[in-house]
Amino acid sequence: MNVNLGAPYEAIANKVIEKGYAGNQTEVIRQALLAYERMLEEEEKELVAKAVKIEMGEVKAGNIKTKSFSEVKKKFKW
């Protein structure tokens, strides 16, 4: 794969290399992709936690009907 980053991004990559965090532009891109993946995973976790908190608030307020585990098992014939 050949990537044209453009001058501003190449300058950033070169700074990273000069500081010794990476040996070349390929390593910079790999590290950036791994960091981006971790950031996305963390954001997804936060969004799920926020949604669970909202839903649990609705359950506690009595706005959502709940079923026991035995009721679910009976319905799906486990």
Biotite code that builds the C-alpha atoms (Angstrom):
import biotite.structure as struc

atoms = struc.array([
    struc.Atom([0.000, 0.000, 0.000], chain_id="A", res_id=1, res_name="MET", atom_name="CA", element="C"),
    struc.Atom([1.312, 3.413, -0.934], chain_id="A", res_id=2, res_name="ASN", atom_name="CA", element="C"),
    struc.Atom([-0.033, 6.321, 1.121], chain_id="A", res_id=3, res_name="VAL", atom_name="CA", element="C"),
    struc.Atom([0.284, 10.010, 0.341], chain_id="A", res_id=4, res_name="ASN", atom_name="CA", element="C"),
    struc.Atom([-0.177, 11.772, 3.665], chain_id="A", res_id=5, res_name="LEU", atom_name="CA", element="C"),
    struc.Atom([0.358, 15.338, 2.572], chain_id="A", res_id=6, res_name="GLY", atom_name="CA", element="C"),
    struc.Atom([2.802, 17.855, 3.996], chain_id="A", res_id=7, res_name="ALA", atom_name="CA", element="C"),
    struc.Atom([1.195, 18.541, 7.410], chain_id="A", res_id=8, res_name="PRO", atom_name="CA", element="C"),
    struc.Atom([0.915, 14.852, 8.268], chain_id="A", res_id=9, res_name="TYR", atom_name="CA", element="C"),
    struc.Atom([4.372, 14.043, 6.932], chain_id="A", res_id=10, res_name="GLU", atom_name="CA", element="C"),
    struc.Atom([5.752, 16.778, 9.194], chain_id="A", res_id=11, res_name="ALA", atom_name="CA", element="C"),
    struc.Atom([4.058, 15.156, 12.181], chain_id="A", res_id=12, res_name="ILE", atom_name="CA", element="C"),
    struc.Atom([5.406, 11.745, 11.177], chain_id="A", res_id=13, res_name="ALA", atom_name="CA", element="C"),
    struc.Atom([8.899, 13.193, 10.822], chain_id="A", res_id=14, res_name="ASN", atom_name="CA", element="C"),
    struc.Atom([8.693, 14.749, 14.314], chain_id="A", res_id=15, res_name="LYS", atom_name="CA", element="C"),
    struc.Atom([7.728, 11.365, 15.743], chain_id="A", res_id=16, res_name="VAL", atom_name="CA", element="C"),
    struc.Atom([10.709, 9.784, 13.987], chain_id="A", res_id=17, res_name="ILE", atom_name="CA", element="C"),
    struc.Atom([13.078, 12.549, 15.135], chain_id="A", res_id=18, res_name="GLU", atom_name="CA", element="C"),
    struc.Atom([11.970, 12.028, 18.740], chain_id="A", res_id=19, res_name="LYS", atom_name="CA", element="C"),
    struc.Atom([12.786, 8.353, 18.402], chain_id="A", res_id=20, res_name="GLY", atom_name="CA", element="C"),
    struc.Atom([9.253, 7.001, 18.895], chain_id="A", res_id=21, res_name="TYR", atom_name="CA", element="C"),
    struc.Atom([9.387, 5.269, 15.509], chain_id="A", res_id=22, res_name="ALA", atom_name="CA", element="C"),
    struc.Atom([12.101, 4.334, 13.046], chain_id="A", res_id=23, res_name="GLY", atom_name="CA", element="C"),
    struc.Atom([10.280, 5.257, 9.856], chain_id="A", res_id=24, res_name="ASN", atom_name="CA", element="C"),
    struc.Atom([6.965, 6.498, 8.471], chain_id="A", res_id=25, res_name="GLN", atom_name="CA", element="C"),
    struc.Atom([5.551, 2.975, 8.242], chain_id="A", res_id=26, res_name="THR", atom_name="CA", element="C"),
    struc.Atom([6.073, 2.487, 11.970], chain_id="A", res_id=27, res_name="GLU", atom_name="CA", element="C"),
    struc.Atom([4.456, 5.873, 12.647], chain_id="A", res_id=28, res_name="VAL", atom_name="CA", element="C"),
    struc.Atom([1.373, 4.845, 10.664], chain_id="A", res_id=29, res_name="ILE", atom_name="CA", element="C"),
    struc.Atom([1.184, 1.445, 12.387], chain_id="A", res_id=30, res_name="ARG", atom_name="CA", element="C"),
    struc.Atom([1.403, 3.061, 15.810], chain_id="A", res_id=31, res_name="GLN", atom_name="CA", element="C"),
    struc.Atom([-1.190, 5.657, 14.844], chain_id="A", res_id=32, res_name="ALA", atom_name="CA", element="C"),
    struc.Atom([-3.587, 2.970, 13.626], chain_id="A", res_id=33, res_name="LEU", atom_name="CA", element="C"),
    struc.Atom([-3.170, 0.946, 16.822], chain_id="A", res_id=34, res_name="LEU", atom_name="CA", element="C"),
    struc.Atom([-3.726, 4.058, 18.932], chain_id="A", res_id=35, res_name="ALA", atom_name="CA", element="C"),
    struc.Atom([-6.826, 4.925, 16.883], chain_id="A", res_id=36, res_name="TYR", atom_name="CA", element="C"),
    struc.Atom([-8.181, 1.407, 17.309], chain_id="A", res_id=37, res_name="GLU", atom_name="CA", element="C"),
    struc.Atom([-7.715, 1.617, 21.098], chain_id="A", res_id=38, res_name="ARG", atom_name="CA", element="C"),
    struc.Atom([-9.415, 5.014, 21.133], chain_id="A", res_id=39, res_name="MET", atom_name="CA", element="C"),
    struc.Atom([-12.406, 3.665, 19.188], chain_id="A", res_id=40, res_name="LEU", atom_name="CA", element="C"),
    struc.Atom([-12.717, 0.649, 21.481], chain_id="A", res_id=41, res_name="GLU", atom_name="CA", element="C"),
    struc.Atom([-12.633, 2.897, 24.539], chain_id="A", res_id=42, res_name="GLU", atom_name="CA", element="C"),
    struc.Atom([-15.273, 5.184, 23.022], chain_id="A", res_id=43, res_name="GLU", atom_name="CA", element="C"),
    struc.Atom([-17.485, 2.181, 22.254], chain_id="A", res_id=44, res_name="GLU", atom_name="CA", element="C"),
    struc.Atom([-17.162, 0.974, 25.858], chain_id="A", res_id=45, res_name="LYS", atom_name="CA", element="C"),
    struc.Atom([-18.116, 4.417, 27.147], chain_id="A", res_id=46, res_name="GLU", atom_name="CA", element="C"),
    struc.Atom([-21.152, 4.571, 24.857], chain_id="A", res_id=47, res_name="LEU", atom_name="CA", element="C"),
    struc.Atom([-22.321, 1.120, 25.930], chain_id="A", res_id=48, res_name="VAL", atom_name="CA", element="C"),
    struc.Atom([-21.874, 2.014, 29.596], chain_id="A", res_id=49, res_name="ALA", atom_name="CA", element="C"),
    struc.Atom([-23.838, 5.232, 29.066], chain_id="A", res_id=50, res_name="LYS", atom_name="CA", element="C"),
    struc.Atom([-26.660, 3.351, 27.314], chain_id="A", res_id=51, res_name="ALA", atom_name="CA", element="C"),
    struc.Atom([-26.789, 0.732, 30.086], chain_id="A", res_id=52, res_name="VAL", atom_name="CA", element="C"),
    struc.Atom([-26.969, 3.477, 32.699], chain_id="A", res_id=53, res_name="LYS", atom_name="CA", element="C"),
    struc.Atom([-29.860, 5.126, 30.868], chain_id="A", res_id=54, res_name="ILE", atom_name="CA", element="C"),
    struc.Atom([-31.727, 1.832, 30.442], chain_id="A", res_id=55, res_name="GLU", atom_name="CA", element="C"),
    struc.Atom([-31.203, 0.856, 34.080], chain_id="A", res_id=56, res_name="MET", atom_name="CA", element="C"),
    struc.Atom([-32.617, 4.229, 35.095], chain_id="A", res_id=57, res_name="GLY", atom_name="CA", element="C"),
    struc.Atom([-35.700, 3.482, 33.011], chain_id="A", res_id=58, res_name="GLU", atom_name="CA", element="C"),
    struc.Atom([-36.039, 0.033, 34.606], chain_id="A", res_id=59, res_name="VAL", atom_name="CA", element="C"),
    struc.Atom([-35.687, 1.452, 38.129], chain_id="A", res_id=60, res_name="LYS", atom_name="CA", element="C"),
    struc.Atom([-38.255, 4.137, 37.316], chain_id="A", res_id=61, res_name="ALA", atom_name="CA", element="C"),
    struc.Atom([-40.695, 1.415, 36.259], chain_id="A", res_id=62, res_name="GLY", atom_name="CA", element="C"),
    struc.Atom([-40.866, 2.592, 32.660], chain_id="A", res_id=63, res_name="ASN", atom_name="CA", element="C"),
    struc.Atom([-39.657, -0.718, 31.220], chain_id="A", res_id=64, res_name="ILE", atom_name="CA", element="C"),
    struc.Atom([-41.315, -4.055, 31.886], chain_id="A", res_id=65, res_name="LYS", atom_name="CA", element="C"),
    struc.Atom([-38.861, -6.723, 32.988], chain_id="A", res_id=66, res_name="THR", atom_name="CA", element="C"),
    struc.Atom([-39.009, -10.517, 33.149], chain_id="A", res_id=67, res_name="LYS", atom_name="CA", element="C"),
    struc.Atom([-37.241, -12.956, 35.423], chain_id="A", res_id=68, res_name="SER", atom_name="CA", element="C"),
    struc.Atom([-34.719, -15.411, 34.027], chain_id="A", res_id=69, res_name="PHE", atom_name="CA", element="C"),
    struc.Atom([-37.123, -18.287, 34.648], chain_id="A", res_id=70, res_name="SER", atom_name="CA", element="C"),
    struc.Atom([-39.813, -16.489, 32.605], chain_id="A", res_id=71, res_name="GLU", atom_name="CA", element="C"),
    struc.Atom([-37.380, -16.057, 29.719], chain_id="A", res_id=72, res_name="VAL", atom_name="CA", element="C"),
    struc.Atom([-36.319, -19.707, 29.921], chain_id="A", res_id=73, res_name="LYS", atom_name="CA", element="C"),
    struc.Atom([-39.940, -20.801, 29.883], chain_id="A", res_id=74, res_name="LYS", atom_name="CA", element="C"),
    struc.Atom([-40.761, -18.608, 26.898], chain_id="A", res_id=75, res_name="LYS", atom_name="CA", element="C"),
    struc.Atom([-37.840, -19.968, 24.855], chain_id="A", res_id=76, res_name="PHE", atom_name="CA", element="C"),
    struc.Atom([-38.225, -23.520, 26.226], chain_id="A", res_id=77, res_name="LYS", atom_name="CA", element="C"),
    struc.Atom([-34.722, -23.951, 27.609], chain_id="A", res_id=78, res_name="TRP", atom_name="CA", element="C"),
])
